[in-house]
Amino acid sequence: VKSSETERLRDMASLSAQTMWARLQWLSPALLAIAGACLTLAEARAHCSGAAAGSCVDNADDETAQAQLRTQTWSGPASLATSEAASLARSAENLKDPLKGTGSLELIDSDGLDDHQSPDALARTRAVPPKGSRIAIIGAGPAGLHMASQLKKLGYDRVTLFEKSDRIGGHAFSVYLNSKGEPCRQDRNAGKVDTECIAYELGEGAIHHNFRLARALNKHYGLQAPVSQGATAVRSNMSAATIDVGMDEFLLRVVEDGIARKSLTPPTWLRAISRPLTAMYLFMEEAQRYCRLHRSLLRDVSMSLSWPPTDEALSQLTVSLKEFLKGNNFVLLEDMFVFLLPSKWYGHMDKLPAYYGLLWATPELLNGVVQQAWNSVWESMLDLNQWSPAALQAVTRYSVGFLLGVDAGKVEVDKQVLPEGWEKLWQAMHEQDALDVRFNVEIAHHGIKRDLLKPDSAVTVTFFQPGREKAIMEFDMLMYTAPHAFAARFVSDLTPWEQRIFSDLAASVSVTTLYRSGPVPGYSTSQAGATEYVAKETRDGGWCGDRYPRAIFPSASPDTARQVRLAYQHFEEPCRPDVREGLCNIDTVLSTSSPFSKTLPTQAKELSKAVEAAGGKTVEVVGQLKWNNWRFSKQGLKARFPWLLYSMQGVAKTYWLGVGAISESMHDVMNYNCLILRRDFGAVIDADGMVVGQTSQPPTSPSTAPPTSPQNNNTVSNTTS
């Protein structure tokens, strides 16, 4: 043996028995907890064939689907992605897939949809559209801008976006304020994050670790890398008194509360050893069962839209999320979701269909939450000076990935923010890709005509802009990202199928309030040090969440007076008589000159009372924004409207995109675009969701004229108003 190796062995042997035992004492329970979870997984797999329907991933009768579940590739719901869908779907008896091998619709007799109403009555082709196609996109929000930019990468440079306001970004709305609470402009020349001028996100805020496409786009357009959002304060309403705790302590208290109520029964020996390991053992057991059930119900959701669910799956997906979690004994997850969903605009668990809750809480997202929780356990139990943090994170990543059946990569921080704001991302996309956006557009009543009886005729859009005469433009294709529920106002020839599907969409309303107040104890004080606040608020319109953006950046100057924060309220029933004023059937139009909607006195008063009750003194509302969040009803989900709508994409010269097609998350909206781009435009999508090429060269435009500049790429007819 070499002398250096001998010395190393001697050093190891000289370690005291006490030190070695101390390490084993802390490590053994963790290994036992992981081993117990492994045994749980092994037992579940061994009995999978005899389990109840919907509790296990299907067996090897679908090897392709099994491979997708193991690798979690960006292949998406392959049963919908191509005209050969049936080759990857289960048998027609087990899965009543609305798409057959030819791509035609299987009519659902129970819904009373007649043959003559089928979208297949309208001509449609799966051929890649010609590069010279003229494309109109209604709405310059995330769905419209992302689709336009990706189409341009594929060579489609005759794309025009119509935007009702004087700004881009839609639900991504950032306001920039300095330490005095005054509007400011971020300095991008410093080469680092400008922490004096902070982005306050009035729309979508934090990004989770599984928002790969958002991170990739942020990097692609040269913006500052995401930063950790920081700690979350949780207003805990357990059996004990109401207290504010951190997320890690919250998990422990949920476990203790569940044990006290006898809804959780951990092994006695493990409970005697360690509180954190007991909590993690129970959390892992629930997460494992949840992920297994999630895959059996929705299969692959790596690109947001799931596979068409079976009848058995729909029976679980169409109950409320609260009923779903209770029925499957997800005690810990129920307590977590009741806090997180309203503050993320998804809604209250007793109203939200389980399908939308599962669409947000994917196995990949839960993997990241579990990894972060384990990392906190290691930090609290072990002396990291004697252990390798990188090694512990690697062990955690692969152990959690194996147990949950999905690899989310290494996750150190689950939630991050874009330091330059979402708005800067969309502005960079608009400018760098030279997208043709027409601002302040008012589309005429029934101003969109598709002339469906003539497949080769153009789609015409009639619109007005301030100070200009009425204009008419012709296109080969329409992409509609504005609220689908209002489409009948502007599209003159909606088909019976479109009318039926869009009439089922209903809106909940989220209100974001920018306000000033004194620090809230347990949350925004310097001692608490949290940047986000979530509360178990079950009242419709209650104060369910809060964010203190300036506290995210340690180097930022503190507010010179009262703190400027963002508060969130969610209304499942916005047309209720006591709240309907200003909330019912809203069609918000935001401008850069006047970023706020009209203040809602009732909602502002309710918020002020809640903040002051929590200890925040002298509340002053600066402004409010209200947003529609569209989703299908339980009946619409039972009728498989989301999947029928996807099968109709490209029919009638139209693509229906955006929130109404999938969910209110920008992550889901952009993933949905990727499905369309790959299926109908031959796009090659990488692991992050970025377009990196095209599978086949589309035919050239029948027009012999070369494409002109974006400002003159379509036929325009000007007439007097």
C-alpha positions, 0 to 999 in steps of 0.5 A: 500500500502506498504511504499516502494511502496508509496515512489515510487509513490510519487517520480514518482509524483514529476517529473516535468511536464517539464521533463515528457513532454520532454520525451513524446515530443521525444517518441511520434513521434517515436510511431507515425512513428511505428504506421503509418508503422503498419497501412501501414502493416494492409492496405496491408494485408487487400488488399492482396487478390486484389493486383497484382501478386507478391506483396503479400505473397500467402494466406492460400492455402499453410499453411505449407509455411506460417508457414515457412515464419513466423518462418523462420526455417532452413527448407530451400526450402522444395519443393526441399528438399525431393522426396515428394516435390509437397506436399509443392509446389503450384499447377503445373499450378501456379508453374512450378516446375522442380521437381514433387512428384517423384523427376523427372524432368519436361522438359522445352520444350521451352529450347529444352531439349530432354527426352534422356538428362534428368538427370533421364536417369541416375540411382540415389538413395535417400537412405543415402549413406553408411558410408564407402563410398569413397568420393573425393572432388575437391577443399579445399576452404570453400565449400570443407572443410566445406562439408568434416568436416560435413561429418566426423561428420556424420561418413564418414571418407573416404573423400579425398580433392584434392587442386591445391595450397599449402594452404587451404581456397580458396577465404578466404585468410588472410595476417597478418601484424604488424604496420610496414607493415611486415608479422607476426604471431598472438599470440594465447596464450595471451587469447585475440585478438592480435592487433599487428598482424592484419589479412588483408582479401584479400578475403571475409571480414566482416560478417553480423548479419545473418551469423549464421553458420560462427559465430557458426563455429568460436566458435566451433573451439575455435577462438576469438569472432567476433568484430565490424567492426566499422564505414563506410565512404560513398562517397555520390554523391547526388544532393549536392556536393560530401562529405564523411559522415557516414552511418547514415548521408548518410541515411538522405541525401538520404531521403533529396535528394529523397524529393528534386527530388520528388521521396519521399513524407513523411507526412508533419507533420512528416517532420516538427517534426524530420529529423531522424524520417522522414528518418526512416518512409520512410526507414521502408515503403520501407523495409516493401514493399521490404520484402513482395515482396521478400517473394512473389518472392523467398519465403524461403531463410533461407538456401540461395537457394530459392523455384523454382520461378513462371514464373511471379516471374522470369519476375522480377528476371531476369531483372537487379537489378537496373531495379527491384528497380526502377520498384518497387519504392525502392528509398532508397534501390537503393541508398544503393545497388549501394554503397554496392554491388560492394564492396561486390563482387556482381557486378554493379546494371545495370548488376547484375540480380535481383535474385542475389541481392535479394539473398544477401539482404534478409529480415533477413539482411535488418531487422538487418540494420533497427534495427541498424538504429533505435538504432542510432536514439534512441541514437541521440534523447534520453538521454539514462541515463534516458532510458533503452537501453536494453528495447529500443533494445527489443522494436525495435527488436520485432517492426521491426520483426513484421513489416518486417515479419521476426525476426533477433534476437537482432542486435546491430552491423550489420557488424563484422570481425573475429579477427583471420581471415577467414584463421584461421577458415579453418586451425582449421577445417583442423587440428582439424577434421584431414581432408585428404587434398592432396596439389599441386595436378594437375589433369590430362586432363580428369583425372576424369572418372565416368563410367556412364554406369556402376552405380556400378563402381568406380569414378577414379581420375588421378593426379600428385604431385611434386616429385611423380609418377602419381597416380590413386585413386578410389571413390564411389562419387565425390564432385566438388567444383572447378569452374564448367565452367572449369569442361570439362577440368578434367571430361571426361564424362560430360552429355549433361545437365551438359555441357548445364548448366555449359556453361551458367556460366560467371565470373565477376572479383574482384580485391583486392589490398594491398597498402600503402598511406597517410590517406584519408580525411573523411575516414582514418584520426584520425578525421574521424575514419572510418574503411571502405569506399564505393563509388558510383562507376558505372564505370567498374573497378573503386575504389568501396570500401576500408578497413583499418583493423588496425583501427578496433582495438582501442588498435592496434598500428598505422602504423609507416609509411603510412597506409596499407589498402585494396582496391576493384575494380570490373569488370563486363566485364573482357574480354573487350579489354582495361582491358582483360590482366590478367583478362580474363578467370583467374584460380587463384592459390594462395600459401602461399609462393607467396600470390599475383597474378601478379600485373595488371599495368592498374588496379593499375594505375587506383586505384592509381589515384582514391586514390590520387584524394581522398586525399591519398598521395604517393600510393604504391601497395604492391600486388594484388589478382584477383577472379572469381565470377561465376553466371548464365546469365539472360537466365540461370535463366529463364531456372531455371538452379540453381534449375535444378542443385540442382535437379541433385545433386547426379546424375551421382555419383556427387555433384556440389558444391561451388560458381557455384551452388549458389553465391560467398558468403561463407555464401551461399556456406555453407548453400547450403552444409547444404541442401545437407547434410540434403536431401541426408545424413540425417543430422539434422541441428540446427538453426545456421546451424550446423550438430547435428545428423542424422535422420536415420542410413545409411547402412554400407559399403558393404566392410567387411574391416574396414575403414583405416586411411585417408592417406590410405582409397582408392585404389591407383595405382601408374604408371610412368608418 
